[in-house]
Amino acid sequence: VTLHQLFVQRGFATLRYNSRGVGKSQGEFDSGIGELADAATALDWLQANNPAATQTWVAGYQFGAYIGMQLLMRRPETDGFISVSPPSNMYDFSFLAPCPASGLFLHGTADTVVPPVEVERVVNKLRTQKGIVIDYELEEGASHFWQDHIDAVDRRVGAYLDKRLAENPA
């Protein structure tokens, strides 16, 4: 919800949805295959209904970050990404080479589900690429679920978006 609100506050047309089987959504978990197809369909719909949009970004948290990064690789028009608590120890992120856009990885130092070293491995690999900038920020004391640290997501992602939009206004 925080990621959605940050983009709305900056004038983006946004779409926030639950993956298959989450909340009141229909379907069942499909190990990323169906979820990626759903995300691509959602992005197609969003772009078709907002033809004047000048930028396309993907953002996600945990499994949504994994799906968002896969979507990024299939959509060359994507201008940036936000990846919060990506599950880089649960899924193979090697598909990100080469990564087509600059973006932000945000992670908590107290994440015991995905230890920071696992995300750092992915970030370090991506940072060797020319032409993109990968920002990696660690929030001291934040867990995988960001209890008592959601304000840090708002502050850090908001500052990152403001910086990127100042460089290339939407």
VEXMAR-922520 format. One line per 3 residues: number of its first residue (from 1); their letters; for each residue x, y, z of N, C-alpha, C. Coordinates in pm, 1 decimal, padded with zeros to 6 digits. Example, Ala and Ser with C-alpha at 12.3 -4.5 7.8 and 13.67 -1.06 7.14 Angstrom:
2
1> AS> 01319.0,-00569.0,00780.0,01230.0,-00450.0,00780.0,01320.0,-00330.0,00780.0 | 01285.0,-00225.0,00708.0,01367.0,-00106.0,00714.0,01290.0,00003.0,00787.0
//
This chain:
170
1> VTL> 00083.3,-00118.2,00000.0,00000.0,00000.0,00000.0,00088.1,00125.0,00000.0 | 00194.9,00123.7,00078.1,00284.6,00239.1,00085.3,00346.1,00268.9,-00050.5 | 00392.2,00166.3,-00120.3,00450.8,00188.1,-00253.1,00347.8,00249.1,-00347.2
4> HQL> 00227.1,00196.3,-00345.8,00119.1,00248.0,-00429.3,00097.1,00396.6,-00400.1 | 00085.1,00431.3,-00272.7,00059.9,00569.8,-00234.2,00172.7,00663.4,-00276.8 | 00295.7,00618.0,-00267.0,00409.0,00702.0,-00305.9,00403.8,00737.7,-00454.6
7> FVQ> 00366.1,00642.9,-00538.1,00355.3,00670.6,-00681.5,00234.5,00759.4,-00711.5 | 00121.9,00734.8,-00645.1,00002.6,00818.0,-00664.9,00033.3,00962.3,-00627.2 | 00101.3,00982.9,-00515.3,00135.6,01117.9,-00469.0,00221.9,01193.1,-00569.6
10> RGF> 00289.4,01120.7,-00656.4,00376.5,01183.3,-00755.8,00312.5,01188.0,-00894.6 | 00183.4,01162.7,-00900.5,00108.5,01180.2,-01024.5,00107.8,01062.4,-01120.0 | 00155.5,00947.7,-01075.9,00155.3,00829.5,-01162.2,00016.2,00767.0,-01165.9
13> ATL> -00021.5,00714.3,-01280.9,-00136.6,00624.9,-01287.5,-00085.6,00491.7,-01233.6 | -00152.5,00436.5,-01134.9,-00101.8,00316.6,-01069.3,-00207.6,00207.3,-01063.6 | -00159.7,00087.2,-01045.8,-00247.5,-00027.4,-01026.7,-00184.6,-00113.6,-00918.5
16> RYN> -00259.2,-00139.0,-00813.7,-00213.7,-00224.7,-00704.1,-00308.2,-00343.1,-00699.0 | -00252.0,-00461.9,-00695.0,-00335.9,-00580.8,-00692.3,-00269.0,-00689.5,-00609.6 | -00346.7,-00786.4,-00568.5,-00294.8,-00903.9,-00499.2,-00268.6,-01014.1,-00601.3
19> SRG> -00165.9,-01090.5,-00576.5,-00137.3,-01205.8,-00661.9,-00242.3,-01313.5,-00641.2 | -00243.8,-01408.4,-00730.4,-00338.2,-01520.7,-00724.4,-00345.0,-01582.6,-00585.7 | -00468.3,-01595.5,-00535.6,-00489.2,-01662.6,-00408.8,-00458.8,-01580.0,-00286.0
22> VGK> -00420.2,-01453.0,-00302.7,-00390.2,-01366.3,-00189.4,-00510.0,-01275.5,-00164.5 | -00547.3,-01261.6,-00038.6,-00662.1,-01178.1,-00005.9,-00787.4,-01232.1,-00072.4 | -00860.0,-01145.7,-00142.2,-00984.4,-01185.7,-00207.5,-00964.2,-01218.9,-00355.6
25> SQG> -00839.3,-01227.2,-00400.2,-00814.2,-01258.6,-00540.8,-00846.5,-01404.9,-00569.4 | -00877.1,-01431.2,-00693.7,-00909.0,-01567.8,-00735.1,-00782.4,-01641.3,-00776.2 | -00794.9,-01770.4,-00795.1,-00683.8,-01851.6,-00843.1,-00600.2,-01907.3,-00730.6
28> EFD> -00495.6,-01977.7,-00771.1,-00403.6,-02039.8,-00676.7,-00261.3,-02004.0,-00714.8 | -00174.3,-02006.9,-00616.6,-00033.3,-01978.6,-00637.6,00020.3,-02065.3,-00751.8 | 00097.3,-02004.1,-00842.8,00146.2,-02074.3,-00961.4,00298.7,-02067.4,-00973.1
31> SGI> 00367.2,-02053.1,-00861.5,00513.9,-02053.0,-00855.2,00578.5,-01945.3,-00942.0 | 00505.3,-01841.3,-00970.0,00561.1,-01729.1,-01045.7,00522.5,-01725.3,-01191.6 | 00483.6,-01837.2,-01248.7,00450.9,-01841.9,-01391.9,00322.2,-01764.9,-01420.2
34> GEL> 00215.1,-01804.0,-01355.3,00088.0,-01734.9,-01373.9,00090.3,-01594.4,-01317.9 | 00162.3,-01574.5,-01208.4,00170.4,-01442.5,-01147.5,00239.6,-01343.4,-01240.2 | 00342.3,-01387.4,-01311.9,00408.0,-01300.0,-01408.5,00313.5,-01267.6,-01524.1
37> ADA> 00239.2,-01365.6,-01572.2,00140.9,-01340.9,-01678.9,00035.5,-01242.1,-01630.9 | -00008.0,-01255.8,-01506.0,-00105.9,-01162.2,-01449.1,-00048.3,-01020.6,-01443.6 | 00076.0,-01008.1,-01399.3,00138.9,-00876.5,-01389.3,00153.2,-00812.7,-01528.0
40> ATA> 00190.1,-00891.9,-01627.5,00202.7,-00838.9,-01763.8,00067.4,-00792.8,-01816.7 | -00036.6,-00869.4,-01789.0,-00172.0,-00831.3,-01831.2,-00214.8,-00703.3,-01760.6 | -00184.5,-00692.6,-01632.9,-00218.9,-00571.8,-01557.3,-00145.6,-00450.0,-01612.7
43> LDW> -00017.5,-00465.9,-01645.6,00058.5,-00354.3,-01701.8,00005.4,-00316.9,-01839.6 | -00029.0,-00415.3,-01921.1,-00090.1,-00386.7,-02051.9,-00215.8,-00302.7,-02034.7 | -00301.0,-00341.7,-01939.6,-00425.7,-00269.1,-01915.2,-00396.4,-00126.7,-01869.8
46> LQA> -00301.8,-00111.4,-01776.5,-00268.4,00020.5,-01724.5,-00215.4,00111.5,-01834.8 | -00128.2,00058.4,-01920.1,-00073.0,00138.6,-02028.7,-00179.5,00172.4,-02133.5 | -00267.3,00078.5,-02163.6,-00372.9,00103.7,-02261.7,-00469.7,00211.1,-02212.7
49> NNP> -00491.0,00217.6,-02082.4,-00583.1,00315.2,-02025.9,-00517.0,00446.7,-01986.3 | -00387.4,00456.1,-02006.0,-00312.4,00578.5,-01975.3,-00210.1,00605.4,-02085.3 | -00256.5,00627.0,-02209.8,-00163.8,00640.2,-02322.1,-00072.1,00762.8,-02314.6
52> AAT> -00106.8,00861.4,-02233.8,-00023.3,00981.6,-02223.7,00087.6,00967.6,-02119.1 | 00092.2,00856.1,-02048.3,00195.5,00837.5,-01946.1,00333.7,00842.0,-02010.1 | 00424.9,00913.5,-01945.7,00559.5,00929.4,-02001.7,00661.5,00834.5,-01941.0
55> QTW> 00625.5,00767.1,-01830.8,00718.1,00674.4,-01767.6,00644.1,00549.4,-01722.5 | 00718.9,00441.1,-01717.3,00666.9,00314.4,-01665.9,00763.9,00264.4,-01559.6 | 00710.7,00235.4,-01443.4,00789.7,00182.0,-01332.8,00722.7,00056.0,-01281.7
58> VAG> 00801.5,-00032.5,-01221.5,00746.7,-00147.6,-01150.3,00799.2,-00140.5,-01006.7 | 00713.8,-00181.4,-00915.2,00751.7,-00180.3,-00774.1,00686.1,-00299.0,-00706.6 | 00756.4,-00356.7,-00611.0,00698.7,-00469.7,-00540.2,00771.1,-00498.1,-00410.8
61> YQF> 00701.6,-00573.2,-00327.9,00752.5,-00615.4,-00198.6,00755.3,-00768.0,-00193.8 | 00863.9,-00823.6,-00147.4,00885.9,-00966.9,-00129.4,00858.7,-01042.3,-00260.0 | 00761.8,-01131.8,-00265.2,00734.2,-01206.6,-00388.7,00696.3,-01110.8,-00501.5
64> GAY> 00626.9,-01002.8,-00467.9,00592.2,-00901.4,-00568.0,00715.5,-00834.9,-00627.1 | 00822.6,-00823.6,-00547.9,00948.0,-00769.3,-00600.0,01008.5,-00865.3,-00701.9 | 01000.7,-00993.6,-00673.4,01050.3,-01095.6,-00767.0,00973.5,-01090.3,-00898.7
67> IGM> 00841.2,-01084.2,-00890.3,00758.9,-01076.9,-01011.1,00785.6,-00945.2,-01083.5 | 00796.6,-00836.7,-01009.0,00825.0,-00706.8,-01070.1,00956.4,-00705.7,-01145.8 | 01057.7,-00769.2,-01091.4,01187.8,-00773.3,-01159.4,01179.9,-00858.1,-01286.6
70> QLL> 01101.9,-00965.2,-01284.1,01083.5,-01043.8,-01406.2,01008.2,-00962.6,-01511.2 | 00907.5,-00888.5,-01467.6,00832.0,-00803.9,-01559.6,00922.8,-00697.5,-01620.3 | 01008.6,-00641.0,-01539.3,01105.7,-00542.2,-01585.4,01187.9,-00596.3,-01702.9
73> MRR> 01228.7,-00721.1,-01693.9,01311.4,-00781.1,-01798.4,01235.0,-00801.3,-01929.2 | 01105.2,-00810.9,-01920.9,01023.4,-00836.4,-02040.6,00963.8,-00709.0,-02098.6 | 00986.1,-00596.0,-02033.6,00926.5,-00470.9,-02077.0,01035.0,-00365.0,-02091.8
76> PET> 01093.6,-00352.1,-02209.6,01205.3,-00259.5,-02229.0,01168.9,-00112.7,-02207.3 | 01040.5,-00080.6,-02207.6,00999.7,00058.4,-02187.1,01002.5,00099.9,-02040.0 | 01035.2,00008.9,-01950.7,01035.7,00039.3,-01808.1,01149.6,00135.0,-01775.0
79> DGF> 01114.8,00240.3,-01701.4,01211.4,00345.0,-01667.8,01281.4,00322.8,-01535.0 | 01220.1,00247.5,-01445.1,01280.9,00226.3,-01314.8,01206.0,00122.0,-01235.2 | 01266.0,00085.2,-01122.1,01203.0,-00014.5,-01035.2,01232.1,00015.2,-00889.5
82> ISV> 01143.2,-00036.3,-00805.5,01160.3,-00035.5,-00661.2,01140.5,-00180.2,-00616.8 | 01238.0,-00233.6,-00545.9,01233.0,-00372.5,-00501.5,01257.7,-00375.4,-00350.4 | 01151.5,-00401.8,-00272.9,01160.7,-00402.0,-00127.6,01159.2,-00546.5,-00078.0
85> SPP> 01260.7,-00580.5,-00001.3,01276.0,-00715.3,00055.3,01265.1,-00825.4,-00050.5 | 01341.7,-00814.2,-00158.6,01333.5,-00917.6,-00262.7,01381.3,-01052.7,-00209.2 | 01311.5,-01159.4,-00242.2,01345.9,-01291.8,-00189.6,01457.9,-01358.8,-00269.9
88> SNM> 01573.8,-01296.8,-00267.6,01684.2,-01343.7,-00352.2,01747.0,-01473.7,-00303.9 | 01711.2,-01520.4,-00185.2,01758.4,-01650.9,-00140.2,01656.5,-01760.8,-00168.3 | 01537.1,-01723.8,-00213.5,01430.9,-01821.0,-00241.6,01411.0,-01843.3,-00390.5
91> YDF> 01446.5,-01743.4,-00469.9,01428.6,-01749.4,-00615.3,01557.4,-01705.7,-00682.9 | 01579.6,-01756.8,-00800.6,01698.3,-01725.2,-00878.0,01679.4,-01591.1,-00948.1 | 01761.7,-01494.9,-00915.4,01755.1,-01361.6,-00975.1,01858.1,-01343.8,-01087.2
94> SFL> 01919.0,-01452.0,-01133.1,02021.8,-01439.6,-01237.1,01964.8,-01389.1,-01369.4 | 01833.4,-01394.2,-01386.5,01770.9,-01343.1,-01508.9,01792.6,-01192.9,-01524.8 | 01838.0,-01124.9,-01421.0,01856.4,-00979.6,-01425.4,01983.0,-00935.1,-01496.8
97> APC> 02054.2,-01024.1,-01557.6,02176.7,-00984.6,-01627.6,02153.6,-00991.1,-01778.2 | 02157.3,-00881.0,-01847.3,02173.9,-00744.9,-01796.6,02041.2,-00683.7,-01753.6 | 02047.3,-00600.9,-01653.4,01928.3,-00531.8,-01602.4,01902.1,-00410.2,-01692.1
100> PAS> 01780.3,-00392.7,-01741.8,01753.1,-00287.0,-01838.9,01725.4,-00148.3,-01781.7 | 01713.9,-00134.4,-01649.3,01679.4,-00003.8,-01592.7,01743.3,00014.0,-01456.1 | 01761.7,00138.4,-01419.5,01811.6,00170.9,-01286.3,01699.7,00156.7,-01185.6
103> GLF> 01737.7,00135.3,-01059.5,01635.3,00121.3,-00957.8,01691.7,00112.8,-00818.5 | 01599.2,00088.5,-00724.1,01632.1,00083.6,-00582.3,01596.8,-00051.5,-00523.7 | 01692.2,-00108.0,-00451.5,01667.7,-00223.2,-00365.3,01667.0,-00169.5,-00222.0
106> LHG> 01562.2,-00199.9,-00147.6,01551.6,-00158.1,-00008.3,01534.0,-00283.1,00076.8 | 01615.9,-00292.2,00182.4,01615.9,-00413.1,00263.0,01641.5,-00377.0,00408.7 | 01599.7,-00461.8,00500.3,01621.4,-00440.1,00642.7,01741.0,-00517.5,00694.3
109> TAD> 01814.4,-00455.7,00785.9,01932.0,-00524.0,00842.1,01893.5,-00640.2,00932.0 | 01771.5,-00639.8,00985.7,01727.8,-00746.8,01075.9,01638.8,-00848.9,01005.2 | 01648.3,-00855.0,00873.1,01568.3,-00950.9,00795.8,01628.6,-01089.7,00812.3
112> TVV> 01556.3,-01178.5,00881.8,01603.3,-01315.5,00900.4,01543.9,-01409.7,00796.2 | 01443.1,-01364.7,00721.3,01384.8,-01445.2,00614.3,01476.9,-01441.9,00492.5 | 01522.6,-01322.8,00457.5,01618.4,-01303.5,00348.0,01734.1,-01221.4,00404.8
115> PPV> 01839.5,-01286.1,00449.0,01952.2,-01212.1,00505.5,02007.8,-01110.0,00405.1 | 02045.2,-00992.0,00452.0,02094.9,-00888.0,00362.5,02206.2,-00933.4,00267.6 | 02290.8,-01025.3,00311.5,02399.9,-01071.9,00226.0,02346.9,-01132.5,00095.9
118> EVE> 02227.6,-01190.6,00100.5,02168.0,-01249.8,-00019.9,02127.7,-01142.8,-00120.8 | 02076.9,-01031.3,-00073.1,02039.5,-00921.3,-00162.4,02165.8,-00851.6,-00213.2 | 02263.7,-00835.4,-00126.7,02389.9,-00772.3,-00166.0,02456.5,-00847.7,-00280.4
121> RVV> 02444.3,-00978.3,-00280.0,02501.0,-01059.4,-00388.1,02441.3,-01018.4,-00523.0 | 02309.0,-01002.0,-00527.8,02240.4,-00961.5,-00651.1,02278.7,-00818.3,-00688.1 | 02276.5,-00728.9,-00589.6,02308.9,-00588.0,-00614.4,02450.9,-00574.6,-00668.3
124> NKL> 02545.3,-00641.7,-00608.3,02685.0,-00631.9,-00653.4,02701.4,-00679.8,-00796.4 | 02629.7,-00783.2,-00833.1,02636.4,-00832.2,-00971.3,02579.2,-00728.2,-01067.4 | 02467.4,-00667.7,-01030.5,02403.8,-00569.1,-01118.4,02486.6,-00441.5,-01129.9
127> RTQ> 02555.6,-00406.8,-01026.0,02635.0,-00283.1,-01027.5,02754.0,-00289.4,-01121.5 | 02788.8,-00406.8,-01171.2,02900.0,-00416.9,-01266.3,02857.8,-00374.3,-01406.7 | 02729.3,-00361.3,-01430.6,02678.6,-00323.2,-01562.5,02696.3,-00173.8,-01586.2
130> KGI> 02726.2,-00139.2,-01708.1,02739.1,00001.0,-01744.9,02603.9,00055.5,-01787.5 | 02582.5,00181.8,-01759.7,02462.8,00248.5,-01808.1,02343.4,00244.3,-01714.7 | 02352.2,00170.3,-01606.2,02243.6,00170.2,-01507.5,02303.5,00197.8,-01370.1
133> VID> 02220.3,00248.5,-01282.5,02263.3,00275.6,-01145.5,02170.8,00198.7,-01052.2 | 02229.7,00115.2,-00969.5,02153.3,00037.2,-00872.7,02179.7,00096.2,-00735.0 | 02076.5,00153.8,-00676.3,02085.5,00202.7,-00539.9,02045.8,00087.7,-00446.7
136> YEL> 02117.4,00075.0,-00337.8,02087.8,-00028.7,-00238.9,02090.3,00037.1,-00103.0 | 01978.1,00034.2,-00034.9,01968.1,00096.3,00096.0,01925.8,-00007.3,00198.5 | 01992.9,-00002.3,00311.9,01960.6,-00088.3,00425.6,01900.8,-00003.4,00536.8
139> EEG> 01790.4,-00050.0,00592.0,01728.9,00018.0,00705.1,01766.3,-00057.5,00832.3 | 01837.5,00012.0,00919.6,01884.1,-00046.6,01044.3,01765.9,-00094.4,01129.6 | 01769.7,-00221.8,01167.6,01670.5,-00279.0,01256.7,01541.9,-00325.9,01191.0
142> ASH> 01525.1,-00300.8,01062.3,01400.7,-00341.7,00994.6,01404.1,-00491.0,00964.2 | 01290.3,-00555.6,00989.7,01276.5,-00697.6,00959.8,01221.3,-00714.4,00817.9 | 01202.2,-00837.1,00780.9,01147.6,-00866.9,00648.1,01008.4,-00807.0,00630.4
145> FWQ> 00934.8,-00796.7,00738.2,00796.7,-00750.0,00731.4,00782.3,-00603.3,00769.5 | 00889.9,-00535.3,00800.8,00896.2,-00391.3,00821.7,00811.2,-00341.5,00937.8 | 00781.1,-00429.1,01036.5,00707.6,-00383.0,01154.1,00783.9,-00266.6,01217.2
148> DHI> 00712.9,-00164.3,01253.6,00769.1,-00045.0,01317.5,00870.9,00028.6,01229.4 | 00877.9,-00005.2,01100.8,00971.4,00062.1,01010.0,00906.1,00102.4,00878.0 | 00773.4,00097.5,00869.9,00706.8,00130.8,00744.3,00731.7,00277.4,00707.7
151> DAV> 00754.4,00361.8,00808.2,00787.1,00501.4,00780.1,00918.5,00512.5,00703.0 | 01009.7,00417.0,00723.8,01137.0,00418.0,00651.0,01114.5,00385.7,00503.8 | 01020.2,00296.7,00474.4,00987.1,00267.8,00334.2,00935.2,00395.3,00269.7
154> DRR> 00843.7,00461.6,00337.3,00787.0,00586.4,00285.7,00897.2,00691.0,00261.9 | 00981.6,00710.3,00358.6,01087.1,00811.1,00351.0,01192.1,00777.0,00244.0 | 01242.2,00655.3,00246.7,01351.0,00618.2,00155.9,01304.1,00604.6,00010.9
157> VGA> 01191.6,00538.6,-00010.4,01141.6,00523.8,-00147.2,01095.5,00658.8,-00199.5 | 01030.6,00738.4,-00114.6,00988.8,00872.4,-00156.2,01107.1,00957.0,-00199.2 | 01214.4,00956.0,-00121.5,01334.1,01033.4,-00156.1,01396.1,00982.9,-00286.5
160> YLD> 01398.0,00852.4,-00304.1,01453.4,00796.3,-00428.1,01370.3,00838.8,-00549.0 | 01238.0,00828.1,-00538.2,01152.2,00869.2,-00649.8,01169.0,01017.8,-00680.2 | 01175.7,01098.6,-00576.4,01193.4,01242.5,-00597.1,01324.6,01271.2,-00669.4
163> KRL> 01429.8,01201.4,-00630.3,01560.8,01219.2,-00695.7,01553.0,01179.2,-00842.6 | 01496.6,01062.9,-00870.3,01487.8,01016.3,-01009.9,01397.5,01105.5,-01093.4 | 01286.5,01150.2,-01037.1,01193.9,01234.7,-01112.8,01251.1,01373.9,-01136.6
166> AEN> 01337.0,01420.9,-01047.9,01405.3,01547.9,-01070.2,01501.3,01536.7,-01188.2 | 01562.6,01420.6,-01202.9,01653.9,01395.4,-01315.1,01580.5,01380.6,-01446.7 | 01460.7,01320.3,-01440.8,01381.4,01292.1,-01561.7,01233.8,01302.6,-01525.2
169> PA> 01177.5,01422.8,-01528.0,01038.1,01441.5,-01485.4,00939.5,01356.8,-01565.4 | 00835.5,01311.2,-01495.7,00731.2,01229.9,-01559.8,00641.2,01317.3,-01644.9
//
